[in-house]
């Protein structure tokens, strides 16, 4: 009886694993992912995964030329870092008061996914420096809604 139960549990876990692999076809395991403790994805796969998970919560995306002061350091940083995982957000998505916590949350995710944290999901993701974060927040607050 106990052997049948263990067999049923084993088969169930195997089925769950196969389903999990079929749900995430864009993710590929590489040697870096194994040694880095996770799976690695390219940017396209990351964006698709984020769209599937977050749906309408993600920014719809704007053209970089349509950003306020598009040649400024802040606009360049926004385009450089934010588009690693989702479309380019406009500064008007949040208020000046909201942007620091939004940027902090996104920076923590970039930091973890870049391999600096425990989770390494993307081999080419970069997290901004402290100076870049300050410039990014200042830009977003200056052009917030």
Backbone as a chain_set.jsonl record, in Angstrom:
{"seq": "XXXXXXXXXXXXXXXXXXXXXXXXXXXXXXXXXXXXXXXXXXXXXXXXXXXXXXXXXXXXXXXXXXXXXXXXXXXXXXXXXXXXXXXXXXXXXXXXXXXXXXXXXXXXXXXXXXXXXXXXXXXXXXXXXXXXXXXXXXXXXXXXX", "coords": {"N": [[0.825, -1.195, 0.0], [1.899, 1.249, 0.878], [3.975, 1.424, -0.959], [2.558, 1.8, -3.353], [1.483, 4.303, -2.864], [3.797, 5.91, -2.708], [4.687, 5.537, -5.325], [2.599, 6.756, -6.744], [2.89, 9.399, -5.839], [5.447, 9.956, -6.847], [4.996, 9.743, -9.632], [3.139, 11.8, -9.935], [4.714, 14.042, -9.272], [6.566, 13.92, -11.349], [4.9, 14.404, -13.566], [4.05, 17.012, -12.96], [6.513, 18.304, -13.186], [7.069, 17.956, -15.945], [4.931, 19.389, -17.049], [5.57, 21.914, -16.072], [7.96, 22.402, -17.481], [6.952, 22.513, -20.067], [5.407, 24.777, -19.969], [7.195, 26.844, -19.771], [8.731, 27.307, -22.274], [10.532, 29.099, -23.424], [12.598, 29.41, -21.704], [15.894, 28.453, -21.114], [18.182, 26.072, -20.002], [21.462, 26.594, -19.074], [25.002, 26.025, -18.733], [26.003, 28.1, -17.204], [23.679, 28.823, -15.925], [23.178, 26.597, -14.352], [25.404, 26.523, -12.625], [25.12, 29.034, -11.616], [22.855, 28.893, -10.192], [20.264, 28.913, -11.31], [17.902, 29.431, -14.041], [18.652, 30.708, -17.278], [17.623, 33.41, -19.31], [16.947, 35.14, -22.396], [16.517, 38.632, -23.26], [14.136, 39.004, -24.728], [12.648, 36.708, -24.045], [12.387, 37.185, -21.306], [10.795, 39.513, -21.296], [8.464, 38.497, -22.469], [7.738, 36.576, -20.556], [7.242, 38.279, -18.381], [5.07, 39.761, -19.39], [3.163, 37.734, -19.523], [2.906, 37.084, -16.817], [2.342, 39.526, -15.492], [0.681, 41.042, -17.083], [-1.629, 43.58, -17.656], [-0.514, 45.233, -15.766], [1.999, 46.008, -16.435], [4.019, 48.615, -17.941], [2.748, 50.186, -20.904], [4.531, 50.969, -22.828], [6.585, 53.297, -24.486], [7.934, 55.242, -27.177], [11.396, 55.916, -27.16], [12.154, 58.465, -28.123], [9.978, 59.977, -27.506], [10.101, 60.543, -24.861], [10.285, 62.95, -22.173], [12.741, 65.426, -22.588], [14.629, 63.757, -24.15], [17.372, 63.295, -24.67], [18.665, 63.537, -22.303], [20.561, 62.492, -19.397], [18.981, 61.091, -17.536], [16.794, 60.174, -19.116], [18.175, 58.521, -20.869], [19.151, 56.593, -19.072], [16.744, 55.517, -18.168], [15.79, 54.315, -20.527], [17.869, 52.499, -20.914], [17.943, 50.75, -18.616], [15.272, 50.067, -17.795], [14.051, 48.807, -19.94], [15.104, 46.312, -20.011], [13.55, 44.308, -18.948], [10.865, 44.933, -19.402], [8.571, 46.954, -21.37], [9.32, 50.39, -22.299], [8.692, 52.673, -19.769], [6.757, 55.669, -19.282], [7.581, 58.758, -17.649], [5.295, 59.905, -16.589], [3.73, 57.912, -15.55], [3.669, 57.592, -12.813], [3.471, 59.444, -9.704], [5.614, 62.07, -8.423], [6.158, 61.442, -5.803], [5.726, 58.713, -5.724], [7.666, 57.539, -7.388], [10.343, 57.039, -6.197], [9.995, 54.674, -4.585], [9.077, 52.867, -6.499], [11.265, 52.729, -8.272], [13.174, 51.744, -6.497], [12.095, 49.189, -5.943], [12.186, 48.014, -8.519], [14.941, 48.127, -8.957], [15.878, 46.364, -7.009], [14.908, 43.976, -8.066], [16.303, 43.881, -10.515], [18.881, 43.678, -9.516], [18.811, 41.192, -8.2], [18.2, 39.461, -10.378], [20.386, 39.79, -11.982], [22.378, 38.238, -11.063], [23.711, 39.125, -8.892], [22.25, 38.844, -6.676], [20.652, 36.031, -5.08], [19.28, 34.749, -7.076], [19.695, 33.973, -10.398], [18.668, 34.85, -13.351], [18.892, 36.071, -15.831], [21.412, 36.387, -18.203], [22.491, 38.732, -19.211], [21.533, 40.967, -17.916], [21.709, 44.109, -16.283], [22.322, 46.027, -13.354], [21.711, 49.323, -12.151], [24.195, 51.746, -11.027], [24.695, 53.402, -7.834], [24.87, 56.185, -8.27], [23.72, 56.361, -10.817], [21.137, 55.506, -10.185], [20.258, 57.635, -8.563], [20.252, 59.722, -10.457], [18.345, 58.728, -12.223], [15.99, 58.574, -10.633], [15.718, 61.304, -10.027], [15.234, 62.356, -12.598], [12.8, 61.03, -13.246], [11.112, 62.003, -11.21], [11.15, 64.727, -11.791], [9.73, 64.811, -14.154], [7.311, 63.654, -13.578], [3.776, 62.812, -13.197]], "CA": [[0.0, 0.0, 0.0], [2.784, 2.4, 0.965], [4.709, 1.489, -2.222], [1.656, 2.396, -4.337], [1.368, 5.728, -2.538], [5.049, 6.532, -3.133], [4.694, 5.521, -6.784], [1.654, 7.788, -7.18], [3.518, 10.697, -5.563], [6.54, 10.106, -7.811], [4.421, 10.002, -10.958], [2.552, 13.145, -9.881], [5.804, 15.022, -9.332], [7.106, 13.864, -12.7], [3.936, 15.087, -14.437], [4.141, 18.442, -12.651], [7.769, 18.775, -13.78], [6.912, 18.017, -17.402], [4.042, 20.519, -17.318], [6.354, 23.126, -15.823], [8.883, 22.606, -18.599], [6.212, 22.88, -21.273], [4.886, 26.133, -19.786], [8.294, 27.8, -19.903], [9.588, 26.854, -23.367], [11.554, 30.083, -23.767], [13.7, 29.362, -20.754], [16.837, 27.399, -21.454], [19.188, 25.843, -18.969], [22.83, 26.622, -19.57], [25.954, 25.708, -17.673], [26.029, 29.254, -16.309], [22.481, 28.779, -15.109], [23.314, 25.547, -13.349], [26.359, 26.948, -11.602], [24.646, 30.282, -11.027], [21.714, 28.613, -9.345], [18.953, 29.13, -11.892], [17.782, 29.356, -15.484], [18.988, 31.942, -17.957], [16.746, 33.783, -20.409], [17.343, 36.361, -23.069], [15.605, 39.746, -22.945], [12.826, 38.761, -25.33], [11.959, 35.723, -23.211], [12.04, 37.83, -20.043], [9.651, 40.392, -21.539], [7.288, 37.65, -22.689], [7.36, 36.01, -19.267], [6.668, 39.356, -17.577], [3.743, 40.046, -19.934], [2.281, 36.652, -19.107], [2.686, 37.121, -15.367], [1.88, 40.808, -14.981], [-0.363, 41.551, -17.956], [-1.913, 45.009, -17.759], [0.227, 46.0, -14.77], [3.246, 46.486, -17.033], [3.848, 49.819, -18.75], [2.463, 49.862, -22.295], [5.724, 51.239, -23.62], [6.598, 54.467, -25.352], [9.131, 55.4, -27.988], [12.376, 56.721, -26.416], [12.159, 59.852, -28.599], [8.831, 60.672, -26.927], [10.367, 60.864, -23.457], [10.674, 64.338, -21.941], [14.192, 65.634, -22.626], [15.099, 62.409, -24.488], [18.832, 63.171, -24.705], [19.206, 63.712, -20.952], [21.094, 61.295, -18.737], [17.863, 60.358, -16.942], [16.06, 59.473, -20.17], [19.051, 57.455, -21.353], [19.164, 55.538, -18.049], [15.421, 54.894, -18.199], [15.767, 53.425, -21.692], [18.882, 51.451, -20.746], [17.678, 49.77, -17.564], [13.883, 49.606, -17.663], [13.653, 47.944, -21.058], [15.697, 44.976, -19.897], [12.518, 43.336, -18.568], [9.543, 45.325, -19.893], [8.585, 48.086, -22.293], [9.776, 51.657, -21.73], [7.63, 53.432, -19.108], [6.856, 57.123, -19.305], [7.65, 59.328, -16.301], [3.958, 60.261, -16.138], [3.017, 56.749, -14.997], [3.584, 57.713, -11.36], [3.724, 60.769, -9.147], [6.984, 62.273, -7.926], [6.259, 60.753, -4.513], [5.709, 57.262, -5.941], [8.803, 57.037, -8.156], [11.458, 56.428, -5.454], [9.724, 53.288, -4.177], [8.994, 52.062, -7.723], [12.64, 52.51, -8.74], [13.826, 50.858, -5.525], [11.583, 47.83, -6.162], [12.729, 47.523, -9.785], [16.379, 47.941, -8.783], [16.068, 45.113, -6.265], [14.68, 42.868, -9.004], [17.442, 43.826, -11.44], [20.034, 43.229, -8.742], [18.682, 39.746, -8.001], [18.234, 38.728, -11.644], [21.683, 39.938, -12.642], [23.329, 37.309, -10.474], [24.272, 39.705, -7.685], [21.466, 38.25, -5.602], [20.695, 34.57, -5.097], [18.591, 34.261, -8.262], [20.322, 34.435, -11.637], [17.758, 34.459, -14.415], [19.292, 36.628, -17.118], [22.858, 36.483, -18.286], [22.969, 40.038, -19.651], [20.867, 42.063, -17.22], [22.602, 44.956, -15.49], [21.679, 46.889, -12.36], [22.368, 50.632, -12.137], [25.012, 52.144, -9.883], [23.998, 54.337, -6.942], [24.783, 57.489, -8.946], [22.726, 56.233, -11.885], [19.818, 55.462, -9.541], [19.911, 59.002, -8.157], [19.929, 60.474, -11.672], [17.1, 58.174, -12.755], [14.88, 59.025, -9.779], [15.574, 62.758, -10.215], [14.586, 62.543, -13.901], [11.408, 60.58, -13.162], [10.373, 62.934, -10.358], [11.055, 66.011, -12.495], [8.759, 64.703, -15.247], [6.18, 62.835, -13.107], [2.434, 63.415, -13.37]], "C": [[0.866, 1.255, 0.0], [3.584, 2.56, -0.324], [3.858, 2.127, -3.315], [1.528, 3.9, -4.119], [2.625, 6.473, -2.991], [5.152, 6.588, -4.656], [3.775, 6.617, -7.328], [2.236, 9.184, -6.964], [4.629, 10.964, -6.572], [6.036, 10.438, -9.202], [3.818, 11.401, -11.005], [3.625, 14.22, -9.995], [6.437, 15.067, -10.716], [6.196, 14.611, -13.676], [3.993, 16.593, -14.214], [5.41, 19.035, -13.265], [7.677, 18.925, -15.285], [6.012, 19.187, -17.783], [4.798, 21.829, -17.135], [7.31, 23.424, -16.957], [8.154, 23.016, -19.868], [5.648, 24.292, -21.179], [5.967, 27.169, -20.044], [9.242, 27.416, -21.039], [10.706, 27.831, -23.712], [12.741, 30.053, -22.841], [14.614, 28.206, -21.133], [17.878, 27.288, -20.355], [20.555, 25.859, -19.636], [23.751, 26.276, -18.427], [26.049, 26.864, -16.693], [24.822, 29.271, -15.397], [22.568, 27.732, -14.023], [24.253, 25.993, -12.248], [25.914, 28.225, -10.92], [23.389, 30.093, -10.209], [20.362, 28.843, -9.983], [18.966, 28.963, -13.394], [18.108, 30.716, -16.072], [18.036, 32.162, -19.118], [17.361, 34.958, -21.144], [16.274, 37.42, -22.796], [14.213, 39.541, -23.518], [12.017, 37.795, -24.466], [11.527, 36.336, -21.884], [10.818, 38.726, -20.224], [8.376, 39.583, -21.734], [6.809, 37.029, -21.381], [6.685, 37.072, -18.395], [5.27, 39.716, -18.069], [2.747, 38.989, -19.483], [1.936, 36.709, -17.628], [1.97, 38.392, -14.916], [0.784, 41.45, -15.83], [-0.454, 43.065, -17.999], [-1.166, 45.852, -16.731], [1.531, 46.561, -15.326], [2.995, 47.756, -17.834], [3.632, 49.451, -20.213], [3.648, 50.109, -23.217], [5.568, 52.454, -24.508], [7.909, 54.469, -26.127], [10.119, 56.283, -27.224], [12.425, 58.187, -26.845], [11.011, 60.665, -28.013], [8.991, 60.959, -25.44], [10.626, 62.358, -23.321], [12.203, 64.431, -21.918], [14.913, 64.323, -22.968], [16.618, 62.222, -24.524], [19.47, 63.3, -23.327], [19.715, 62.387, -20.394], [19.965, 60.449, -18.167], [17.078, 59.56, -17.963], [16.881, 58.308, -20.712], [19.089, 56.283, -20.37], [17.839, 54.783, -18.024], [15.349, 53.891, -19.35], [16.735, 52.256, -21.518], [18.447, 50.368, -19.768], [16.252, 49.219, -17.574], [13.48, 48.634, -18.765], [14.325, 46.58, -21.031], [14.622, 43.923, -19.649], [11.127, 43.669, -19.097], [9.686, 46.515, -20.827], [8.974, 49.365, -21.55], [8.616, 52.409, -21.084], [7.838, 54.931, -19.309], [6.9, 57.649, -17.881], [6.281, 59.696, -15.729], [3.154, 59.096, -15.58], [2.779, 56.874, -13.503], [3.798, 59.16, -10.949], [5.175, 60.856, -8.688], [7.193, 61.54, -6.609], [6.345, 59.24, -4.68], [7.003, 56.728, -6.565], [9.936, 56.452, -7.322], [11.2, 54.975, -5.046], [9.609, 52.365, -5.39], [10.402, 51.73, -8.218], [13.381, 51.573, -7.792], [13.398, 49.406, -5.737], [12.161, 47.229, -7.446], [14.233, 47.272, -9.672], [16.671, 46.651, -8.019], [15.886, 43.912, -7.183], [15.838, 42.742, -9.992], [18.668, 43.252, -10.737], [19.989, 41.715, -8.552], [18.85, 38.981, -9.311], [19.576, 38.82, -12.348], [22.73, 38.987, -12.088], [23.988, 37.862, -9.232], [23.509, 39.209, -6.458], [21.565, 36.737, -5.711], [20.113, 34.002, -6.385], [19.285, 34.822, -9.505], [19.48, 33.948, -12.796], [18.207, 34.951, -15.785], [20.794, 36.825, -17.14], [23.347, 37.871, -18.668], [22.277, 41.212, -18.964], [21.878, 42.806, -16.353], [21.765, 45.774, -14.517], [22.429, 48.218, -12.328], [23.223, 50.848, -10.893], [24.196, 53.089, -9.002], [23.838, 55.707, -7.595], [23.759, 57.462, -10.074], [21.315, 56.195, -11.311], [19.362, 56.856, -9.141], [19.503, 59.842, -9.365], [18.598, 60.013, -12.263], [15.899, 58.653, -11.95], [14.647, 60.523, -9.964], [14.861, 63.058, -11.535], [13.1, 62.186, -13.819], [10.568, 61.53, -12.313], [10.157, 64.274, -11.063], [9.951, 65.972, -13.559], [7.537, 63.857, -14.865], [4.851, 63.545, -13.354], [2.063, 64.266, -12.193]], "O": [[0.623, 2.196, -0.755], [3.853, 3.683, -0.751], [4.368, 2.908, -4.118], [1.47, 4.673, -5.076], [2.529, 7.544, -3.591], [5.644, 7.57, -5.213], [4.139, 7.324, -8.268], [2.087, 10.056, -7.82], [4.741, 12.074, -7.093], [6.583, 11.312, -9.875], [3.967, 12.109, -12.001], [3.46, 15.195, -10.729], [6.804, 16.138, -11.198], [6.679, 15.368, -14.518], [3.984, 17.364, -15.174], [5.383, 20.141, -13.804], [8.155, 19.912, -15.842], [6.302, 19.902, -18.743], [4.676, 22.743, -17.95], [7.458, 24.579, -17.356], [8.687, 23.79, -20.664], [5.433, 24.938, -22.204], [5.664, 28.273, -20.496], [10.433, 27.218, -20.801], [11.735, 27.417, -24.245], [13.79, 30.615, -23.158], [14.146, 27.109, -21.437], [18.383, 28.29, -19.849], [20.763, 25.2, -20.655], [23.326, 26.238, -17.272], [26.162, 26.648, -15.487], [24.913, 29.679, -14.239], [22.093, 27.942, -12.907], [23.936, 25.858, -11.066], [26.282, 28.479, -9.773], [22.905, 31.042, -9.592], [19.373, 28.961, -9.258], [19.916, 28.424, -13.961], [17.87, 31.749, -15.446], [17.682, 31.22, -19.828], [18.19, 35.683, -20.594], [15.251, 37.132, -22.175], [13.219, 39.867, -22.869], [10.842, 38.036, -24.189], [10.437, 36.05, -21.389], [9.906, 38.704, -19.398], [7.322, 39.951, -21.216], [5.606, 36.965, -21.127], [5.675, 36.797, -17.747], [4.374, 39.954, -17.258], [1.621, 39.31, -19.104], [0.806, 36.417, -17.234], [1.091, 38.339, -14.056], [0.043, 42.305, -15.346], [0.513, 43.749, -18.332], [-1.188, 47.08, -16.82], [2.103, 47.488, -14.751], [1.896, 47.961, -18.349], [4.254, 48.515, -20.716], [3.739, 49.502, -24.284], [4.558, 52.623, -25.191], [8.863, 53.781, -25.766], [9.714, 57.313, -26.686], [12.707, 59.06, -26.025], [11.054, 61.895, -28.015], [8.107, 61.556, -24.826], [11.134, 62.979, -24.254], [12.871, 63.604, -21.297], [15.714, 63.831, -22.173], [17.098, 61.094, -24.417], [20.688, 63.183, -23.197], [19.343, 61.311, -20.861], [19.982, 59.225, -18.295], [16.73, 58.405, -17.718], [16.342, 57.235, -20.983], [19.062, 55.122, -20.779], [17.814, 53.561, -17.878], [14.903, 52.758, -19.169], [16.437, 51.138, -21.94], [18.573, 49.181, -20.071], [16.054, 48.02, -17.379], [12.661, 47.741, -18.544], [14.128, 45.777, -21.943], [14.758, 42.78, -20.085], [10.291, 42.775, -19.227], [10.787, 47.02, -21.046], [8.956, 49.408, -20.319], [7.652, 52.753, -21.768], [8.966, 55.394, -19.483], [6.309, 57.043, -16.986], [6.126, 59.788, -14.512], [2.006, 59.28, -15.177], [1.806, 56.332, -12.978], [4.246, 59.99, -11.741], [5.869, 59.846, -8.58], [8.296, 61.066, -6.332], [6.969, 58.561, -3.865], [7.393, 55.591, -6.3], [10.469, 55.415, -7.717], [12.095, 54.136, -5.153], [10.004, 51.202, -5.317], [10.694, 50.58, -8.544], [14.132, 50.705, -8.238], [14.231, 48.499, -5.714], [12.577, 46.071, -7.458], [14.741, 46.303, -10.235], [17.611, 45.93, -8.353], [16.632, 42.937, -7.085], [16.302, 41.637, -10.275], [19.399, 42.44, -11.303], [21.0, 41.033, -8.719], [19.554, 37.972, -9.358], [19.871, 38.007, -13.224], [23.851, 38.935, -12.594], [24.749, 37.154, -8.573], [24.047, 39.161, -5.352], [22.469, 36.219, -6.366], [20.431, 32.87, -6.749], [19.436, 36.038, -9.631], [19.557, 32.783, -13.185], [17.926, 34.306, -16.795], [21.373, 37.368, -16.199], [24.525, 38.169, -18.467], [22.431, 42.351, -19.404], [22.781, 42.206, -15.77], [20.638, 46.164, -14.823], [23.652, 48.24, -12.462], [23.009, 50.226, -9.852], [23.115, 53.525, -9.398], [22.779, 56.324, -7.483], [23.017, 58.425, -10.267], [20.397, 56.783, -11.882], [18.205, 57.218, -9.356], [18.523, 60.585, -9.306], [17.816, 60.831, -12.748], [14.901, 59.09, -12.523], [13.501, 60.964, -10.048], [13.982, 63.918, -11.583], [12.247, 62.95, -14.27], [9.428, 61.829, -12.668], [9.092, 64.88, -10.937], [9.313, 66.989, -13.829], [6.809, 63.394, -15.744], [4.817, 64.732, -13.679], [0.978, 64.846, -12.167]]}, "num_chains": 1, "name": "protein.A"}
